[in-house]
Amino acid sequence: MTERRLTPEIIRRFTVDGEPWLSCDDCFARVDEYVDRMLADPDYDSPAMSAHLRGCGACAEEMATLLDLAARDAGVDPQPVLPRLGRWCQG
Ligand SMILES: [Zn+2]
């Protein structure tokens, strides 16, 4: 029976992309731009942002709200991006 722990090896894997682990403040500062880019290009991704959103339900929900508003504002269909939100928000 193995225990799952946040070992230095796992942390290294998260940060190996060269982007720093984001705090909630960093995430909040970038989320507008992230949403805009994702709506413009459903394949757009930011490893640091998606890593934070996977691990932080509060920011994932904030982002889901923003995405919905931004999509309506822009008259864009958010459907292509929604499967990702589902993964993040399941928490
Ligand atoms: Zn957060």
PDB file of the backbone (N, CA, C, O) and the ligand in Angstrom, with CONECT records:
HET     ZN  A 101       1
ATOM      1  N   MET A   1       0.847  -1.196   0.000  1.00  0.00           N
ATOM      2  CA  MET A   1       0.000   0.000   0.000  1.00  0.00           C
ATOM      3  C   MET A   1       0.887   1.253   0.000  1.00  0.00           C
ATOM      4  O   MET A   1       1.725   1.433   0.884  1.00  0.00           O
ATOM      5  N   THR A   2       0.692   2.091  -0.981  1.00  0.00           N
ATOM      6  CA  THR A   2       1.528   3.283  -1.088  1.00  0.00           C
ATOM      7  C   THR A   2       0.727   4.525  -0.739  1.00  0.00           C
ATOM      8  O   THR A   2      -0.449   4.660  -1.079  1.00  0.00           O
ATOM      9  N   GLU A   3       1.388   5.396  -0.071  1.00  0.00           N
ATOM     10  CA  GLU A   3       0.762   6.653   0.299  1.00  0.00           C
ATOM     11  C   GLU A   3       1.109   7.710  -0.743  1.00  0.00           C
ATOM     12  O   GLU A   3       2.242   7.764  -1.219  1.00  0.00           O
ATOM     13  N   ARG A   4       0.153   8.535  -1.094  1.00  0.00           N
ATOM     14  CA  ARG A   4       0.438   9.606  -2.052  1.00  0.00           C
ATOM     15  C   ARG A   4       0.817  10.870  -1.298  1.00  0.00           C
ATOM     16  O   ARG A   4       0.028  11.427  -0.534  1.00  0.00           O
ATOM     17  N   ARG A   5       2.024  11.297  -1.532  1.00  0.00           N
ATOM     18  CA  ARG A   5       2.491  12.506  -0.874  1.00  0.00           C
ATOM     19  C   ARG A   5       3.075  13.459  -1.895  1.00  0.00           C
ATOM     20  O   ARG A   5       3.477  13.054  -2.986  1.00  0.00           O
ATOM     21  N   LEU A   6       3.117  14.717  -1.534  1.00  0.00           N
ATOM     22  CA  LEU A   6       3.733  15.720  -2.397  1.00  0.00           C
ATOM     23  C   LEU A   6       5.237  15.699  -2.154  1.00  0.00           C
ATOM     24  O   LEU A   6       5.776  16.489  -1.379  1.00  0.00           O
ATOM     25  N   THR A   7       5.894  14.774  -2.839  1.00  0.00           N
ATOM     26  CA  THR A   7       7.336  14.640  -2.672  1.00  0.00           C
ATOM     27  C   THR A   7       8.061  15.712  -3.476  1.00  0.00           C
ATOM     28  O   THR A   7       7.477  16.318  -4.374  1.00  0.00           O
ATOM     29  N   PRO A   8       9.319  15.945  -3.161  1.00  0.00           N
ATOM     30  CA  PRO A   8      10.104  16.912  -3.954  1.00  0.00           C
ATOM     31  C   PRO A   8      10.097  16.547  -5.436  1.00  0.00           C
ATOM     32  O   PRO A   8      10.120  17.430  -6.294  1.00  0.00           O
ATOM     33  N   GLU A   9      10.066  15.264  -5.734  1.00  0.00           N
ATOM     34  CA  GLU A   9      10.034  14.818  -7.137  1.00  0.00           C
ATOM     35  C   GLU A   9       8.766  15.302  -7.838  1.00  0.00           C
ATOM     36  O   GLU A   9       8.830  15.768  -8.976  1.00  0.00           O
ATOM     37  N   ILE A  10       7.625  15.198  -7.179  1.00  0.00           N
ATOM     38  CA  ILE A  10       6.367  15.652  -7.773  1.00  0.00           C
ATOM     39  C   ILE A  10       6.378  17.164  -7.950  1.00  0.00           C
ATOM     40  O   ILE A  10       5.949  17.683  -8.980  1.00  0.00           O
ATOM     41  N   ILE A  11       6.870  17.860  -6.939  1.00  0.00           N
ATOM     42  CA  ILE A  11       6.941  19.318  -7.031  1.00  0.00           C
ATOM     43  C   ILE A  11       7.843  19.731  -8.195  1.00  0.00           C
ATOM     44  O   ILE A  11       7.545  20.681  -8.920  1.00  0.00           O
ATOM     45  N   ARG A  12       8.945  19.004  -8.361  1.00  0.00           N
ATOM     46  CA  ARG A  12       9.858  19.321  -9.451  1.00  0.00           C
ATOM     47  C   ARG A  12       9.144  19.141 -10.790  1.00  0.00           C
ATOM     48  O   ARG A  12       9.332  19.941 -11.707  1.00  0.00           O
ATOM     49  N   ARG A  13       8.336  18.105 -10.905  1.00  0.00           N
ATOM     50  CA  ARG A  13       7.620  17.861 -12.159  1.00  0.00           C
ATOM     51  C   ARG A  13       6.650  18.992 -12.460  1.00  0.00           C
ATOM     52  O   ARG A  13       6.485  19.379 -13.617  1.00  0.00           O
ATOM     53  N   PHE A  14       6.014  19.518 -11.440  1.00  0.00           N
ATOM     54  CA  PHE A  14       5.076  20.624 -11.650  1.00  0.00           C
ATOM     55  C   PHE A  14       5.801  21.870 -12.131  1.00  0.00           C
ATOM     56  O   PHE A  14       5.263  22.643 -12.924  1.00  0.00           O
ATOM     57  N   THR A  15       7.007  22.060 -11.659  1.00  0.00           N
ATOM     58  CA  THR A  15       7.686  23.331 -11.918  1.00  0.00           C
ATOM     59  C   THR A  15       8.713  23.227 -13.037  1.00  0.00           C
ATOM     60  O   THR A  15       9.373  24.214 -13.364  1.00  0.00           O
ATOM     61  N   VAL A  16       8.854  22.056 -13.621  1.00  0.00           N
ATOM     62  CA  VAL A  16       9.922  21.830 -14.586  1.00  0.00           C
ATOM     63  C   VAL A  16       9.708  22.617 -15.878  1.00  0.00           C
ATOM     64  O   VAL A  16      10.652  22.817 -16.642  1.00  0.00           O
ATOM     65  N   ASP A  17       8.489  23.060 -16.127  1.00  0.00           N
ATOM     66  CA  ASP A  17       8.200  23.839 -17.327  1.00  0.00           C
ATOM     67  C   ASP A  17       8.872  25.202 -17.312  1.00  0.00           C
ATOM     68  O   ASP A  17       8.896  25.899 -18.327  1.00  0.00           O
ATOM     69  N   GLY A  18       9.414  25.580 -16.170  1.00  0.00           N
ATOM     70  CA  GLY A  18      10.092  26.863 -16.096  1.00  0.00           C
ATOM     71  C   GLY A  18       9.180  27.971 -15.640  1.00  0.00           C
ATOM     72  O   GLY A  18       9.630  29.094 -15.411  1.00  0.00           O
ATOM     73  N   GLU A  19       7.883  27.670 -15.501  1.00  0.00           N
ATOM     74  CA  GLU A  19       6.982  28.680 -14.986  1.00  0.00           C
ATOM     75  C   GLU A  19       6.827  28.480 -13.488  1.00  0.00           C
ATOM     76  O   GLU A  19       6.704  27.347 -13.024  1.00  0.00           O
ATOM     77  N   PRO A  20       6.832  29.540 -12.747  1.00  0.00           N
ATOM     78  CA  PRO A  20       6.696  29.404 -11.299  1.00  0.00           C
ATOM     79  C   PRO A  20       5.289  28.965 -10.916  1.00  0.00           C
ATOM     80  O   PRO A  20       4.322  29.253 -11.621  1.00  0.00           O
ATOM     81  N   TRP A  21       5.192  28.279  -9.815  1.00  0.00           N
ATOM     82  CA  TRP A  21       3.894  27.928  -9.255  1.00  0.00           C
ATOM     83  C   TRP A  21       3.166  29.219  -8.922  1.00  0.00           C
ATOM     84  O   TRP A  21       3.723  30.100  -8.267  1.00  0.00           O
ATOM     85  N   LEU A  22       1.916  29.335  -9.374  1.00  0.00           N
ATOM     86  CA  LEU A  22       1.190  30.584  -9.157  1.00  0.00           C
ATOM     87  C   LEU A  22       0.497  30.601  -7.799  1.00  0.00           C
ATOM     88  O   LEU A  22      -0.008  29.579  -7.335  1.00  0.00           O
ATOM     89  N   SER A  23       0.479  31.740  -7.187  1.00  0.00           N
ATOM     90  CA  SER A  23      -0.377  31.942  -6.019  1.00  0.00           C
ATOM     91  C   SER A  23      -1.761  32.320  -6.531  1.00  0.00           C
ATOM     92  O   SER A  23      -1.939  32.575  -7.723  1.00  0.00           O
ATOM     93  N   CYS A  24      -2.751  32.358  -5.621  1.00  0.00           N
ATOM     94  CA  CYS A  24      -4.092  32.759  -6.032  1.00  0.00           C
ATOM     95  C   CYS A  24      -4.083  34.193  -6.569  1.00  0.00           C
ATOM     96  O   CYS A  24      -4.813  34.511  -7.507  1.00  0.00           O
ATOM     97  N   ASP A  25      -3.264  35.047  -5.979  1.00  0.00           N
ATOM     98  CA  ASP A  25      -3.177  36.430  -6.462  1.00  0.00           C
ATOM     99  C   ASP A  25      -2.655  36.480  -7.892  1.00  0.00           C
ATOM    100  O   ASP A  25      -3.179  37.210  -8.734  1.00  0.00           O
ATOM    101  N   ASP A  26      -1.601  35.685  -8.157  1.00  0.00           N
ATOM    102  CA  ASP A  26      -1.043  35.638  -9.512  1.00  0.00           C
ATOM    103  C   ASP A  26      -2.083  35.124 -10.494  1.00  0.00           C
ATOM    104  O   ASP A  26      -2.247  35.649 -11.595  1.00  0.00           O
ATOM    105  N   CYS A  27      -2.773  34.090 -10.064  1.00  0.00           N
ATOM    106  CA  CYS A  27      -3.798  33.481 -10.907  1.00  0.00           C
ATOM    107  C   CYS A  27      -4.878  34.509 -11.229  1.00  0.00           C
ATOM    108  O   CYS A  27      -5.292  34.652 -12.379  1.00  0.00           O
ATOM    109  N   PHE A  28      -5.325  35.218 -10.203  1.00  0.00           N
ATOM    110  CA  PHE A  28      -6.378  36.217 -10.365  1.00  0.00           C
ATOM    111  C   PHE A  28      -5.922  37.328 -11.317  1.00  0.00           C
ATOM    112  O   PHE A  28      -6.711  37.833 -12.117  1.00  0.00           O
ATOM    113  N   ALA A  29      -4.642  37.701 -11.221  1.00  0.00           N
ATOM    114  CA  ALA A  29      -4.115  38.767 -12.067  1.00  0.00           C
ATOM    115  C   ALA A  29      -4.079  38.355 -13.540  1.00  0.00           C
ATOM    116  O   ALA A  29      -4.134  39.206 -14.428  1.00  0.00           O
ATOM    117  N   ARG A  30      -3.989  37.068 -13.790  1.00  0.00           N
ATOM    118  CA  ARG A  30      -3.836  36.608 -15.165  1.00  0.00           C
ATOM    119  C   ARG A  30      -5.100  36.038 -15.770  1.00  0.00           C
ATOM    120  O   ARG A  30      -5.156  35.769 -16.970  1.00  0.00           O
ATOM    121  N   VAL A  31      -6.122  35.852 -14.938  1.00  0.00           N
ATOM    122  CA  VAL A  31      -7.247  35.050 -15.400  1.00  0.00           C
ATOM    123  C   VAL A  31      -8.020  35.716 -16.545  1.00  0.00           C
ATOM    124  O   VAL A  31      -8.532  35.027 -17.427  1.00  0.00           O
ATOM    125  N   ASP A  32      -8.106  37.051 -16.535  1.00  0.00           N
ATOM    126  CA  ASP A  32      -8.808  37.740 -17.628  1.00  0.00           C
ATOM    127  C   ASP A  32      -8.163  37.436 -18.980  1.00  0.00           C
ATOM    128  O   ASP A  32      -8.833  37.086 -19.952  1.00  0.00           O
ATOM    129  N   GLU A  33      -6.850  37.582 -19.002  1.00  0.00           N
ATOM    130  CA  GLU A  33      -6.123  37.352 -20.236  1.00  0.00           C
ATOM    131  C   GLU A  33      -6.229  35.885 -20.660  1.00  0.00           C
ATOM    132  O   GLU A  33      -6.381  35.565 -21.839  1.00  0.00           O
ATOM    133  N   TYR A  34      -6.145  35.023 -19.675  1.00  0.00           N
ATOM    134  CA  TYR A  34      -6.224  33.587 -19.947  1.00  0.00           C
ATOM    135  C   TYR A  34      -7.562  33.227 -20.588  1.00  0.00           C
ATOM    136  O   TYR A  34      -7.616  32.488 -21.570  1.00  0.00           O
ATOM    137  N   VAL A  35      -8.639  33.763 -20.015  1.00  0.00           N
ATOM    138  CA  VAL A  35      -9.977  33.504 -20.550  1.00  0.00           C
ATOM    139  C   VAL A  35     -10.090  34.030 -21.979  1.00  0.00           C
ATOM    140  O   VAL A  35     -10.605  33.340 -22.858  1.00  0.00           O
ATOM    141  N   ASP A  36      -9.606  35.261 -22.210  1.00  0.00           N
ATOM    142  CA  ASP A  36      -9.671  35.827 -23.557  1.00  0.00           C
ATOM    143  C   ASP A  36      -8.945  34.948 -24.566  1.00  0.00           C
ATOM    144  O   ASP A  36      -9.436  34.691 -25.665  1.00  0.00           O
ATOM    145  N   ARG A  37      -7.772  34.499 -24.164  1.00  0.00           N
ATOM    146  CA  ARG A  37      -6.982  33.690 -25.094  1.00  0.00           C
ATOM    147  C   ARG A  37      -7.617  32.336 -25.347  1.00  0.00           C
ATOM    148  O   ARG A  37      -7.591  31.827 -26.467  1.00  0.00           O
ATOM    149  N   MET A  38      -8.187  31.754 -24.301  1.00  0.00           N
ATOM    150  CA  MET A  38      -8.818  30.456 -24.477  1.00  0.00           C
ATOM    151  C   MET A  38     -10.038  30.553 -25.383  1.00  0.00           C
ATOM    152  O   MET A  38     -10.308  29.642 -26.166  1.00  0.00           O
ATOM    153  N   LEU A  39     -10.771  31.653 -25.276  1.00  0.00           N
ATOM    154  CA  LEU A  39     -11.940  31.827 -26.144  1.00  0.00           C
ATOM    155  C   LEU A  39     -11.509  32.058 -27.587  1.00  0.00           C
ATOM    156  O   LEU A  39     -12.173  31.609 -28.522  1.00  0.00           O
ATOM    157  N   ALA A  40     -10.394  32.760 -27.761  1.00  0.00           N
ATOM    158  CA  ALA A  40      -9.892  33.015 -29.106  1.00  0.00           C
ATOM    159  C   ALA A  40      -9.308  31.744 -29.715  1.00  0.00           C
ATOM    160  O   ALA A  40      -9.378  31.535 -30.926  1.00  0.00           O
ATOM    161  N   ASP A  41      -8.728  30.895 -28.860  1.00  0.00           N
ATOM    162  CA  ASP A  41      -8.084  29.670 -29.338  1.00  0.00           C
ATOM    163  C   ASP A  41      -8.254  28.575 -28.286  1.00  0.00           C
ATOM    164  O   ASP A  41      -7.524  28.546 -27.296  1.00  0.00           O
ATOM    165  N   PRO A  42      -9.218  27.673 -28.499  1.00  0.00           N
ATOM    166  CA  PRO A  42      -9.514  26.640 -27.490  1.00  0.00           C
ATOM    167  C   PRO A  42      -8.313  25.765 -27.153  1.00  0.00           C
ATOM    168  O   PRO A  42      -8.306  25.103 -26.115  1.00  0.00           O
ATOM    169  N   ASP A  43      -7.312  25.753 -28.002  1.00  0.00           N
ATOM    170  CA  ASP A  43      -6.121  24.952 -27.721  1.00  0.00           C
ATOM    171  C   ASP A  43      -5.097  25.699 -26.886  1.00  0.00           C
ATOM    172  O   ASP A  43      -4.112  25.112 -26.436  1.00  0.00           O
ATOM    173  N   TYR A  44      -5.324  26.990 -26.675  1.00  0.00           N
ATOM    174  CA  TYR A  44      -4.364  27.761 -25.896  1.00  0.00           C
ATOM    175  C   TYR A  44      -4.278  27.203 -24.484  1.00  0.00           C
ATOM    176  O   TYR A  44      -5.290  26.856 -23.876  1.00  0.00           O
ATOM    177  N   ASP A  45      -3.070  27.124 -23.977  1.00  0.00           N
ATOM    178  CA  ASP A  45      -2.918  26.677 -22.594  1.00  0.00           C
ATOM    179  C   ASP A  45      -1.722  27.360 -21.960  1.00  0.00           C
ATOM    180  O   ASP A  45      -0.750  27.706 -22.631  1.00  0.00           O
ATOM    181  N   SER A  46      -1.813  27.544 -20.665  1.00  0.00           N
ATOM    182  CA  SER A  46      -0.694  28.035 -19.882  1.00  0.00           C
ATOM    183  C   SER A  46      -0.460  27.006 -18.789  1.00  0.00           C
ATOM    184  O   SER A  46      -1.309  26.844 -17.913  1.00  0.00           O
ATOM    185  N   PRO A  47       0.669  26.305 -18.817  1.00  0.00           N
ATOM    186  CA  PRO A  47       0.895  25.235 -17.832  1.00  0.00           C
ATOM    187  C   PRO A  47       0.751  25.717 -16.396  1.00  0.00           C
ATOM    188  O   PRO A  47       0.196  25.010 -15.555  1.00  0.00           O
ATOM    189  N   ALA A  48       1.243  26.905 -16.113  1.00  0.00           N
ATOM    190  CA  ALA A  48       1.176  27.408 -14.742  1.00  0.00           C
ATOM    191  C   ALA A  48      -0.271  27.675 -14.333  1.00  0.00           C
ATOM    192  O   ALA A  48      -0.680  27.349 -13.218  1.00  0.00           O
ATOM    193  N   MET A  49      -1.037  28.269 -15.245  1.00  0.00           N
ATOM    194  CA  MET A  49      -2.441  28.551 -14.942  1.00  0.00           C
ATOM    195  C   MET A  49      -3.239  27.266 -14.779  1.00  0.00           C
ATOM    196  O   MET A  49      -3.984  27.119 -13.810  1.00  0.00           O
ATOM    197  N   SER A  50      -3.090  26.327 -15.723  1.00  0.00           N
ATOM    198  CA  SER A  50      -3.910  25.127 -15.625  1.00  0.00           C
ATOM    199  C   SER A  50      -3.503  24.297 -14.414  1.00  0.00           C
ATOM    200  O   SER A  50      -4.343  23.631 -13.808  1.00  0.00           O
ATOM    201  N   ALA A  51      -2.217  24.332 -14.058  1.00  0.00           N
ATOM    202  CA  ALA A  51      -1.794  23.610 -12.855  1.00  0.00           C
ATOM    203  C   ALA A  51      -2.464  24.209 -11.620  1.00  0.00           C
ATOM    204  O   ALA A  51      -2.927  23.480 -10.742  1.00  0.00           O
ATOM    205  N   HIS A  52      -2.512  25.522 -11.560  1.00  0.00           N
ATOM    206  CA  HIS A  52      -3.144  26.161 -10.403  1.00  0.00           C
ATOM    207  C   HIS A  52      -4.648  25.869 -10.381  1.00  0.00           C
ATOM    208  O   HIS A  52      -5.211  25.554  -9.332  1.00  0.00           O
ATOM    209  N   LEU A  53      -5.283  25.977 -11.537  1.00  0.00           N
ATOM    210  CA  LEU A  53      -6.738  25.798 -11.596  1.00  0.00           C
ATOM    211  C   LEU A  53      -7.142  24.362 -11.266  1.00  0.00           C
ATOM    212  O   LEU A  53      -8.201  24.128 -10.684  1.00  0.00           O
ATOM    213  N   ARG A  54      -6.296  23.407 -11.638  1.00  0.00           N
ATOM    214  CA  ARG A  54      -6.587  22.016 -11.282  1.00  0.00           C
ATOM    215  C   ARG A  54      -6.576  21.820  -9.775  1.00  0.00           C
ATOM    216  O   ARG A  54      -7.344  21.029  -9.226  1.00  0.00           O
ATOM    217  N   GLY A  55      -5.680  22.562  -9.112  1.00  0.00           N
ATOM    218  CA  GLY A  55      -5.510  22.327  -7.686  1.00  0.00           C
ATOM    219  C   GLY A  55      -6.298  23.276  -6.800  1.00  0.00           C
ATOM    220  O   GLY A  55      -6.330  23.098  -5.583  1.00  0.00           O
ATOM    221  N   CYS A  56      -6.938  24.286  -7.394  1.00  0.00           N
ATOM    222  CA  CYS A  56      -7.577  25.323  -6.584  1.00  0.00           C
ATOM    223  C   CYS A  56      -9.009  25.537  -7.057  1.00  0.00           C
ATOM    224  O   CYS A  56      -9.245  26.205  -8.063  1.00  0.00           O
ATOM    225  N   GLY A  57      -9.959  24.969  -6.328  1.00  0.00           N
ATOM    226  CA  GLY A  57     -11.362  25.045  -6.710  1.00  0.00           C
ATOM    227  C   GLY A  57     -11.889  26.467  -6.730  1.00  0.00           C
ATOM    228  O   GLY A  57     -12.728  26.805  -7.564  1.00  0.00           O
ATOM    229  N   ALA A  58     -11.402  27.313  -5.811  1.00  0.00           N
ATOM    230  CA  ALA A  58     -11.893  28.694  -5.741  1.00  0.00           C
ATOM    231  C   ALA A  58     -11.565  29.446  -7.024  1.00  0.00           C
ATOM    232  O   ALA A  58     -12.424  30.126  -7.587  1.00  0.00           O
ATOM    233  N   CYS A  59     -10.329  29.323  -7.485  1.00  0.00           N
ATOM    234  CA  CYS A  59      -9.935  30.007  -8.715  1.00  0.00           C
ATOM    235  C   CYS A  59     -10.608  29.382  -9.936  1.00  0.00           C
ATOM    236  O   CYS A  59     -10.950  30.089 -10.884  1.00  0.00           O
ATOM    237  N   ALA A  60     -10.799  28.068  -9.917  1.00  0.00           N
ATOM    238  CA  ALA A  60     -11.454  27.407 -11.043  1.00  0.00           C
ATOM    239  C   ALA A  60     -12.883  27.910 -11.190  1.00  0.00           C
ATOM    240  O   ALA A  60     -13.371  28.102 -12.304  1.00  0.00           O
ATOM    241  N   GLU A  61     -13.551  28.123 -10.060  1.00  0.00           N
ATOM    242  CA  GLU A  61     -14.921  28.622 -10.125  1.00  0.00           C
ATOM    243  C   GLU A  61     -14.969  30.065 -10.593  1.00  0.00           C
ATOM    244  O   GLU A  61     -15.834  30.451 -11.380  1.00  0.00           O
ATOM    245  N   GLU A  62     -14.021  30.860 -10.094  1.00  0.00           N
ATOM    246  CA  GLU A  62     -13.904  32.252 -10.513  1.00  0.00           C
ATOM    247  C   GLU A  62     -13.721  32.312 -12.024  1.00  0.00           C
ATOM    248  O   GLU A  62     -14.341  33.119 -12.717  1.00  0.00           O
ATOM    249  N   MET A  63     -12.863  31.445 -12.505  1.00  0.00           N
ATOM    250  CA  MET A  63     -12.566  31.430 -13.921  1.00  0.00           C
ATOM    251  C   MET A  63     -13.768  30.959 -14.735  1.00  0.00           C
ATOM    252  O   MET A  63     -14.000  31.463 -15.834  1.00  0.00           O
ATOM    253  N   ALA A  64     -14.539  29.997 -14.212  1.00  0.00           N
ATOM    254  CA  ALA A  64     -15.728  29.523 -14.916  1.00  0.00           C
ATOM    255  C   ALA A  64     -16.725  30.663 -15.078  1.00  0.00           C
ATOM    256  O   ALA A  64     -17.339  30.818 -16.134  1.00  0.00           O
ATOM    257  N   THR A  65     -16.883  31.467 -14.014  1.00  0.00           N
ATOM    258  CA  THR A  65     -17.786  32.616 -14.068  1.00  0.00           C
ATOM    259  C   THR A  65     -17.317  33.621 -15.109  1.00  0.00           C
ATOM    260  O   THR A  65     -18.103  34.101 -15.925  1.00  0.00           O
ATOM    261  N   LEU A  66     -16.031  33.933 -15.070  1.00  0.00           N
ATOM    262  CA  LEU A  66     -15.459  34.891 -16.016  1.00  0.00           C
ATOM    263  C   LEU A  66     -15.590  34.407 -17.445  1.00  0.00           C
ATOM    264  O   LEU A  66     -15.906  35.179 -18.350  1.00  0.00           O
ATOM    265  N   LEU A  67     -15.345  33.130 -17.638  1.00  0.00           N
ATOM    266  CA  LEU A  67     -15.414  32.558 -18.979  1.00  0.00           C
ATOM    267  C   LEU A  67     -16.819  32.709 -19.539  1.00  0.00           C
ATOM    268  O   LEU A  67     -17.005  33.072 -20.700  1.00  0.00           O
ATOM    269  N   ASP A  68     -17.798  32.428 -18.698  1.00  0.00           N
ATOM    270  CA  ASP A  68     -19.182  32.530 -19.122  1.00  0.00           C
ATOM    271  C   ASP A  68     -19.518  33.966 -19.526  1.00  0.00           C
ATOM    272  O   ASP A  68     -20.111  34.199 -20.580  1.00  0.00           O
ATOM    273  N   LEU A  69     -19.135  34.922 -18.683  1.00  0.00           N
ATOM    274  CA  LEU A  69     -19.403  36.337 -18.965  1.00  0.00           C
ATOM    275  C   LEU A  69     -18.687  36.798 -20.227  1.00  0.00           C
ATOM    276  O   LEU A  69     -19.270  37.460 -21.086  1.00  0.00           O
ATOM    277  N   ALA A  70     -17.408  36.432 -20.322  1.00  0.00           N
ATOM    278  CA  ALA A  70     -16.600  36.878 -21.460  1.00  0.00           C
ATOM    279  C   ALA A  70     -17.136  36.295 -22.761  1.00  0.00           C
ATOM    280  O   ALA A  70     -17.144  36.969 -23.790  1.00  0.00           O
ATOM    281  N   ALA A  71     -17.582  35.048 -22.716  1.00  0.00           N
ATOM    282  CA  ALA A  71     -18.105  34.409 -23.914  1.00  0.00           C
ATOM    283  C   ALA A  71     -19.383  35.110 -24.374  1.00  0.00           C
ATOM    284  O   ALA A  71     -19.577  35.346 -25.566  1.00  0.00           O
ATOM    285  N   ARG A  72     -20.253  35.441 -23.412  1.00  0.00           N
ATOM    286  CA  ARG A  72     -21.489  36.151 -23.766  1.00  0.00           C
ATOM    287  C   ARG A  72     -21.185  37.519 -24.325  1.00  0.00           C
ATOM    288  O   ARG A  72     -21.766  37.943 -25.324  1.00  0.00           O
ATOM    289  N   ASP A  73     -20.263  38.209 -23.668  1.00  0.00           N
ATOM    290  CA  ASP A  73     -19.841  39.535 -24.103  1.00  0.00           C
ATOM    291  C   ASP A  73     -19.364  39.523 -25.544  1.00  0.00           C
ATOM    292  O   ASP A  73     -19.722  40.379 -26.354  1.00  0.00           O
ATOM    293  N   ALA A  74     -18.545  38.527 -25.834  1.00  0.00           N
ATOM    294  CA  ALA A  74     -17.908  38.468 -27.151  1.00  0.00           C
ATOM    295  C   ALA A  74     -18.781  37.753 -28.170  1.00  0.00           C
ATOM    296  O   ALA A  74     -18.450  37.707 -29.354  1.00  0.00           O
ATOM    297  N   GLY A  75     -19.909  37.188 -27.705  1.00  0.00           N
ATOM    298  CA  GLY A  75     -20.758  36.438 -28.616  1.00  0.00           C
ATOM    299  C   GLY A  75     -20.084  35.172 -29.122  1.00  0.00           C
ATOM    300  O   GLY A  75     -20.310  34.734 -30.250  1.00  0.00           O
ATOM    301  N   VAL A  76     -19.234  34.584 -28.243  1.00  0.00           N
ATOM    302  CA  VAL A  76     -18.481  33.388 -28.608  1.00  0.00           C
ATOM    303  C   VAL A  76     -19.092  32.187 -27.896  1.00  0.00           C
ATOM    304  O   VAL A  76     -19.616  32.310 -26.789  1.00  0.00           O
ATOM    305  N   ASP A  77     -19.019  31.044 -28.532  1.00  0.00           N
ATOM    306  CA  ASP A  77     -19.511  29.818 -27.918  1.00  0.00           C
ATOM    307  C   ASP A  77     -18.423  29.226 -27.011  1.00  0.00           C
ATOM    308  O   ASP A  77     -17.355  28.851 -27.495  1.00  0.00           O
ATOM    309  N   PRO A  78     -18.685  29.140 -25.707  1.00  0.00           N
ATOM    310  CA  PRO A  78     -17.651  28.621 -24.798  1.00  0.00           C
ATOM    311  C   PRO A  78     -17.532  27.100 -24.819  1.00  0.00           C
ATOM    312  O   PRO A  78     -16.665  26.543 -24.145  1.00  0.00           O
ATOM    313  N   GLN A  79     -18.385  26.421 -25.577  1.00  0.00           N
ATOM    314  CA  GLN A  79     -18.413  24.956 -25.552  1.00  0.00           C
ATOM    315  C   GLN A  79     -17.048  24.279 -25.702  1.00  0.00           C
ATOM    316  O   GLN A  79     -16.748  23.355 -24.946  1.00  0.00           O
ATOM    317  N   PRO A  80     -16.215  24.708 -26.652  1.00  0.00           N
ATOM    318  CA  PRO A  80     -14.959  23.978 -26.832  1.00  0.00           C
ATOM    319  C   PRO A  80     -14.061  23.993 -25.595  1.00  0.00           C
ATOM    320  O   PRO A  80     -13.204  23.125 -25.427  1.00  0.00           O
ATOM    321  N   VAL A  81     -14.265  24.979 -24.742  1.00  0.00           N
ATOM    322  CA  VAL A  81     -13.389  25.145 -23.592  1.00  0.00           C
ATOM    323  C   VAL A  81     -13.961  24.479 -22.339  1.00  0.00           C
ATOM    324  O   VAL A  81     -13.234  24.206 -21.383  1.00  0.00           O
ATOM    325  N   LEU A  82     -15.273  24.223 -22.356  1.00  0.00           N
ATOM    326  CA  LEU A  82     -15.931  23.736 -21.144  1.00  0.00           C
ATOM    327  C   LEU A  82     -15.430  22.387 -20.610  1.00  0.00           C
ATOM    328  O   LEU A  82     -15.378  22.214 -19.392  1.00  0.00           O
ATOM    329  N   PRO A  83     -15.069  21.447 -21.446  1.00  0.00           N
ATOM    330  CA  PRO A  83     -14.556  20.183 -20.888  1.00  0.00           C
ATOM    331  C   PRO A  83     -13.385  20.376 -19.944  1.00  0.00           C
ATOM    332  O   PRO A  83     -13.243  19.640 -18.968  1.00  0.00           O
ATOM    333  N   ARG A  84     -12.552  21.355 -20.228  1.00  0.00           N
ATOM    334  CA  ARG A  84     -11.416  21.631 -19.337  1.00  0.00           C
ATOM    335  C   ARG A  84     -11.893  22.131 -17.997  1.00  0.00           C
ATOM    336  O   ARG A  84     -11.381  21.724 -16.954  1.00  0.00           O
ATOM    337  N   LEU A  85     -12.892  23.029 -18.021  1.00  0.00           N
ATOM    338  CA  LEU A  85     -13.426  23.549 -16.769  1.00  0.00           C
ATOM    339  C   LEU A  85     -13.988  22.422 -15.921  1.00  0.00           C
ATOM    340  O   LEU A  85     -13.808  22.398 -14.703  1.00  0.00           O
ATOM    341  N   GLY A  86     -14.672  21.486 -16.574  1.00  0.00           N
ATOM    342  CA  GLY A  86     -15.237  20.349 -15.854  1.00  0.00           C
ATOM    343  C   GLY A  86     -14.155  19.603 -15.094  1.00  0.00           C
ATOM    344  O   GLY A  86     -14.357  19.207 -13.947  1.00  0.00           O
ATOM    345  N   ARG A  87     -13.014  19.413 -15.728  1.00  0.00           N
ATOM    346  CA  ARG A  87     -11.919  18.705 -15.055  1.00  0.00           C
ATOM    347  C   ARG A  87     -11.415  19.478 -13.845  1.00  0.00           C
ATOM    348  O   ARG A  87     -11.137  18.909 -12.789  1.00  0.00           O
ATOM    349  N   TRP A  88     -11.303  20.801 -14.028  1.00  0.00           N
ATOM    350  CA  TRP A  88     -10.751  21.607 -12.935  1.00  0.00           C
ATOM    351  C   TRP A  88     -11.694  21.703 -11.760  1.00  0.00           C
ATOM    352  O   TRP A  88     -11.275  21.669 -10.603  1.00  0.00           O
ATOM    353  N   CYS A  89     -12.982  21.824 -12.069  1.00  0.00           N
ATOM    354  CA  CYS A  89     -13.949  22.104 -10.998  1.00  0.00           C
ATOM    355  C   CYS A  89     -14.355  20.855 -10.220  1.00  0.00           C
ATOM    356  O   CYS A  89     -14.895  20.962  -9.119  1.00  0.00           O
ATOM    357  N   GLN A  90     -14.100  19.672 -10.780  1.00  0.00           N
ATOM    358  CA  GLN A  90     -14.450  18.451 -10.049  1.00  0.00           C
ATOM    359  C   GLN A  90     -13.696  18.355  -8.729  1.00  0.00           C
ATOM    360  O   GLN A  90     -14.171  17.770  -7.756  1.00  0.00           O
ATOM    361  N   GLY A  91     -12.515  18.946  -8.728  1.00  0.00           N
ATOM    362  CA  GLY A  91     -11.707  19.049  -7.530  1.00  0.00           C
ATOM    363  C   GLY A  91     -11.463  17.765  -6.818  1.00  0.00           C
ATOM    364  O   GLY A  91     -10.788  17.749  -5.789  1.00  0.00           O
TER     365      GLY A  91
HETATM  366 ZN    ZN A 101      -6.232  29.762  -6.413  1.00  0.00          ZN2+
END
